[in-house]
Amino acid sequence: MRELLISVVVPTRNSVRTLEACLAHIRAQTHPHVELIVVDNGSDDGTLEVAHRFADRVEHRGPERSAQRNRGFDLAAGELIAFIDSDQLLEPEVLSQAAAVTGQDVEVGGVVIPELAFGVGFMAACRALEKQLYLGDARVEAARVFTRTALAQTGGYNESILAGGEDWELEDRVRAAGFQFARTTAFAWHDEGRVRLRACFAKKRYYGRSLAEYYRSGTTPRPVSRPALFSDPRKLARHPLTTSGMLTLKAVETVGLMLGVLDARRSLPGQSAERSHDQ
């Protein structure tokens, strides 16, 4: 029986700190047939040197992740396409489990890889707690592996959503097209490095600008509220200091996200004229 080929697409931009471990974990998958495609967006820090050591193909595309992922899909030969970030480490069984769950049911168009986090310092521990609380929450998780049929039918990522909500929007369209979703039991581990509040605020503000486009995309948008943060009171009570830090982190990120959404609204055509008229 022919073994399923899985294409893994990794978008990068100045990812040298995490990329070698990311690609090494992809190469260490127990699934025997893996095509690895790295799509870079103007890196100048050694990312390309690492990519060429591991990848079957290195491509160049911008301006952001959605376009990079779509370019990877255009090049991919696999029947399954996995979109993995350059700071994620896959447990060895992830791709073999993704192949198994899609092969068992032709109606499955996407696979969720549950995600945990690790990093350096107190705030990274706060992020790790947050990720634990999100496990299994469909309002937060999004599929990272899709069948070629599902992607071809839905057109891949919406490139007008640069970075922030694009994962949700694609899954929402694949689901609306009638496909089902499965999940692996093996995890992806997100390497947070050292988490700094200022950087988290800036990142979420940037994401917020794209999130506004997600809410205009025509899909049924997911709420930005996170009730899952309070889904396990016992866990929170066992780690009061980490819980306090996590809530501080989320408060800072929420402010950044909302400011990003406001930035996007101000930049819409006609908004400046309306404000001038109101004044």
Secondary structure, DSSP 8 states (H G I E B T S, - for coil): -----EEEEEEESS-HHHHHHHHHHHHT-SSS-EEEEEEESS--SSHHHHHHHH-SEEEE--SSHHHHHHHHHHH---SEEEE--TTEEE-TTHHHHHHHHHHH-TTEEEEE--EEEEEESHHHHHHHHHHHHHTT-TTT----EEEHHHHHHHTSS-TTS-SSSHHHHHHHHHHHTT-EEEE-SS-EEEEEEE--HHHHHHHHHHHHHHHHHHHTSSS----S--GGGGS-HHHHHH-HHHHHHHHHHHHHHHHHHHHHHHHHHHTSTTHHHHHHHH-
